[in-house]
C-alpha cells in the first residue's frame, strides 16, 4: 500500500497528491533475512553480500561503467558542473565538475508493441490511500505523481 498526502503548490496554487513513506526505513538486516527466506542463502551470507554491494557498484561506476542488476535496474554516475558553462568546447575541463550524483533507472519489461508492462520496484497491485497520521511521522517521498517532489540527494 502506498500513502499520499494533499499538498498545495506555491507556484500555481493547485492541489496535488504527494507520495510519502511511513515508519522507519527497512534495514539491511531485514532485507537480508527476507532474501534468505526466499532463497537458499543464509541470512549472514546475504547480509555480507548486501553490505559489499555499494562499494562494488561504486568501483565499477568509478571506472566509467554503468551497472545493471537484473530485476532491479541500472545505476550510473552523472557529473555536476559549476558556473554557467563556457563559450567554446576547447575551454571545457574537468575542473568545472564540482560533484557527482548516482542515478538509478528501474528495470522495465516491454510488450511486443513496446508498451511498458512491468517496472522493477513498482508493485502492479499498489493501492493508494490518503495518509491519516501526523505529518511529522512519515518522511517525505518522491515521485508520487504530479506535484510529487524529488527526495533530497544525500550526495549533494
Sine and cosine of phi, psi and omega as CSV:
sin_phi,cos_phi,sin_psi,cos_psi,sin_omega,cos_omega
0.00,0.00,0.69,-0.72,0.07,-1.00
-0.96,-0.27,0.51,-0.86,0.00,-1.00
-0.90,-0.44,0.52,-0.86,0.06,-1.00
-0.67,-0.74,0.32,-0.95,0.15,-0.99
-0.76,-0.64,0.31,-0.95,-0.01,-1.00
-1.00,0.00,0.78,-0.63,0.01,-1.00
-0.76,-0.65,0.62,-0.78,0.04,-1.00
-0.98,-0.17,0.82,-0.58,0.00,-1.00
-0.97,0.24,0.71,-0.70,0.01,-1.00
-0.94,0.35,-0.53,0.85,-0.09,-1.00
-0.93,0.37,-0.76,0.64,-0.09,-1.00
-0.90,-0.44,-0.03,1.00,0.03,-1.00
0.95,0.32,0.15,0.99,-0.01,-1.00
-1.00,0.00,0.40,-0.92,-0.01,-1.00
-0.98,-0.18,0.62,-0.79,-0.01,-1.00
-0.62,-0.78,0.41,-0.91,0.16,-0.99
-0.99,0.16,0.64,-0.77,0.07,-1.00
-0.80,-0.60,0.79,-0.61,-0.01,-1.00
-0.93,0.36,0.52,-0.85,0.05,-1.00
-0.68,-0.73,0.37,-0.93,0.11,-0.99
-0.94,-0.33,0.47,-0.88,-0.04,-1.00
-0.83,-0.55,0.42,-0.91,0.05,-1.00
0.96,0.28,-0.10,-1.00,0.00,-1.00
-0.98,0.19,0.47,-0.88,0.08,-1.00
-0.88,0.47,0.54,-0.84,0.06,-1.00
-0.94,0.34,0.71,-0.70,-0.07,-1.00
-1.00,0.03,0.27,-0.96,0.08,-1.00
-0.85,0.52,-0.65,0.76,0.00,-1.00
-0.88,0.47,-0.67,0.74,0.02,-1.00
-0.90,0.43,-0.68,0.74,0.03,-1.00
-0.90,0.44,-0.68,0.73,0.01,-1.00
-0.87,0.49,-0.70,0.72,0.01,-1.00
-0.90,0.44,-0.65,0.76,0.00,-1.00
-0.92,0.38,-0.68,0.74,0.04,-1.00
-0.90,0.44,-0.60,0.80,0.02,-1.00
-0.90,0.43,-0.60,0.80,0.04,-1.00
-0.91,0.41,-0.61,0.79,-0.06,-1.00
-1.00,0.04,0.01,1.00,0.00,-1.00
-0.66,-0.75,-0.16,-0.99,0.03,-1.00
-0.98,-0.21,0.19,0.98,-0.04,-1.00
-1.00,-0.06,0.58,-0.81,-0.01,-1.00
-0.95,0.31,0.42,-0.91,0.06,-1.00
-0.84,0.54,-0.61,0.79,-0.01,-1.00
-0.91,0.41,-0.69,0.73,0.03,-1.00
-0.91,0.41,-0.67,0.74,0.02,-1.00
-0.89,0.46,-0.68,0.73,0.02,-1.00
-0.87,0.50,-0.69,0.72,-0.01,-1.00
-0.89,0.46,-0.65,0.76,0.03,-1.00
-0.91,0.41,-0.71,0.70,0.00,-1.00
-0.89,0.46,-0.63,0.78,0.02,-1.00
-0.90,0.43,-0.52,0.85,-0.02,-1.00
-1.00,0.07,-0.26,0.96,-0.12,-0.99
-0.85,0.53,-0.71,0.71,-0.04,-1.00
-0.87,0.49,-0.71,0.70,-0.02,-1.00
-0.94,0.34,-0.54,0.84,0.04,-1.00
-0.93,0.38,-0.73,0.68,0.04,-1.00
-0.87,0.49,-0.70,0.71,0.01,-1.00
-0.87,0.49,-0.61,0.79,0.01,-1.00
-0.91,0.41,-0.73,0.69,0.03,-1.00
-0.89,0.45,-0.69,0.73,-0.03,-1.00
-0.93,0.37,-0.53,0.85,0.07,-1.00
-0.91,0.41,-0.37,0.93,0.08,-1.00
-1.00,0.08,0.12,0.99,0.04,-1.00
1.00,0.06,0.23,0.97,-0.05,-1.00
-0.97,-0.24,0.44,-0.90,0.20,-0.98
-1.00,0.02,0.35,-0.94,0.04,-1.00
-0.84,-0.55,0.87,-0.50,0.03,-1.00
-0.94,-0.34,0.88,-0.47,0.06,-1.00
-0.97,-0.24,0.90,-0.44,0.00,-1.00
-0.82,0.57,0.73,-0.69,0.01,-1.00
0.99,0.11,-0.13,0.99,-0.01,-1.00
-0.88,-0.48,-0.93,0.37,0.00,-1.00
0.43,-0.90,-0.29,-0.96,-0.10,-1.00
-0.89,-0.46,0.71,-0.71,0.04,-1.00
-0.92,-0.39,0.63,-0.78,0.06,-1.00
-0.38,-0.92,0.31,-0.95,0.03,-1.00
-1.00,-0.04,0.51,-0.86,0.26,-0.97
-0.77,-0.63,0.55,-0.84,-0.01,-1.00
-1.00,-0.02,0.57,-0.82,0.08,-1.00
-0.95,-0.31,0.85,-0.52,-0.05,-1.00
-0.97,-0.23,0.51,-0.86,0.01,-1.00
-1.00,-0.07,0.33,-0.94,0.11,-0.99
0.96,0.28,-0.23,-0.97,-0.06,-1.00
-0.98,-0.21,0.20,0.98,-0.02,-1.00
1.00,-0.04,0.00,-1.00,0.00,-1.00
-0.82,-0.57,0.28,-0.96,-0.13,-0.99
-1.00,0.03,-0.03,1.00,0.09,-1.00
-0.48,-0.87,0.44,-0.90,-0.08,-1.00
-0.91,0.42,-0.48,0.88,-0.02,-1.00
-0.95,0.30,-0.17,0.98,0.04,-1.00
-1.00,-0.09,-0.09,1.00,0.01,-1.00
-0.96,0.27,0.79,-0.61,0.03,-1.00
-0.68,-0.73,0.25,-0.97,0.05,-1.00
-0.91,0.41,-0.35,0.94,0.01,-1.00
-0.91,0.42,-0.31,0.95,0.04,-1.00
-0.97,0.26,-0.32,0.95,-0.02,-1.00
-0.98,0.20,0.86,-0.51,-0.05,-1.00
-0.95,-0.32,-0.17,0.98,-0.02,-1.00
-0.19,-0.98,0.06,-1.00,0.00,-1.00
-0.68,-0.74,0.57,-0.82,0.07,-1.00
-0.82,-0.58,0.52,-0.85,0.11,-0.99
-0.99,-0.12,0.79,-0.61,0.03,-1.00
-0.94,-0.34,0.43,-0.90,-0.04,-1.00
-0.65,-0.76,0.73,-0.69,0.10,-1.00
-0.86,-0.52,0.90,-0.44,0.02,-1.00
-0.88,0.47,0.55,-0.83,0.04,-1.00
-0.91,0.41,0.62,-0.79,0.05,-1.00
-0.80,-0.59,0.42,-0.91,0.15,-0.99
-0.88,-0.48,0.61,-0.79,-0.02,-1.00
-0.86,-0.51,0.52,-0.85,0.06,-1.00
-0.99,0.17,0.03,-1.00,-0.02,-1.00
-0.90,0.44,-0.42,0.91,0.05,-1.00
-0.99,-0.10,0.34,0.94,0.13,-0.99
0.94,0.35,0.34,0.94,0.09,-1.00
-1.00,0.04,0.60,-0.80,0.04,-1.00
-0.94,0.35,0.84,-0.54,0.00,-1.00
-0.98,-0.21,-0.55,0.83,0.05,-1.00
-0.57,-0.82,0.48,-0.88,0.12,-0.99
-0.79,-0.61,0.77,-0.64,0.04,-1.00
-0.85,0.52,0.58,-0.82,0.03,-1.00
0.95,0.30,0.00,1.00,0.06,-1.00
-0.88,-0.47,0.95,-0.31,-0.01,-1.00
-0.93,0.37,0.78,-0.62,-0.04,-1.00
-0.94,0.34,-0.26,0.97,-0.01,-1.00
-0.97,-0.25,0.40,0.91,-0.05,-1.00
-0.91,0.41,0.69,-0.73,0.02,-1.00
-0.90,-0.43,0.83,-0.55,-0.04,-1.00
-1.00,-0.04,0.75,-0.66,0.02,-1.00
-0.74,-0.67,0.65,-0.76,0.02,-1.00
-0.93,0.37,0.73,-0.68,0.00,-1.00
-0.94,0.34,0.79,-0.61,-0.02,-1.00
-0.94,-0.33,0.05,1.00,-0.03,-1.00
-1.00,0.07,-0.08,-1.00,0.03,-1.00
-0.92,0.39,0.59,-0.81,-0.06,-1.00
-0.95,0.30,-0.23,0.97,0.00,-1.00
-1.00,0.08,-0.33,0.94,-0.03,-1.00
-0.96,0.29,-0.79,0.62,-0.02,-1.00
-0.97,0.24,0.47,-0.88,0.10,-0.99
-0.99,-0.13,0.54,-0.84,-0.05,-1.00
-0.90,0.43,0.68,-0.73,0.07,-1.00
-0.91,-0.42,0.10,-1.00,-0.01,-1.00
-0.84,-0.55,0.25,-0.97,0.13,-0.99
0.96,0.28,0.45,0.89,-0.03,-1.00
-1.00,0.04,0.54,0.84,-0.02,-1.00
0.99,-0.15,-0.24,-0.97,-0.03,-1.00
-0.85,0.52,0.72,-0.70,0.01,-1.00
1.00,0.04,-0.22,0.97,0.03,-1.00
-0.94,0.34,0.76,-0.65,-0.04,-1.00
-1.00,0.05,0.26,-0.97,0.07,-1.00
-1.00,0.04,0.68,-0.73,0.04,-1.00
-0.89,0.45,0.60,-0.80,0.00,-1.00
-0.85,0.52,0.60,-0.80,0.01,-1.00
-0.99,0.10,0.92,-0.39,-0.04,-1.00
-0.90,0.44,-0.34,0.94,0.00,-1.00
-0.99,0.14,-0.26,0.97,-0.07,-1.00
-0.98,0.18,0.00,0.00,0.00,0.00
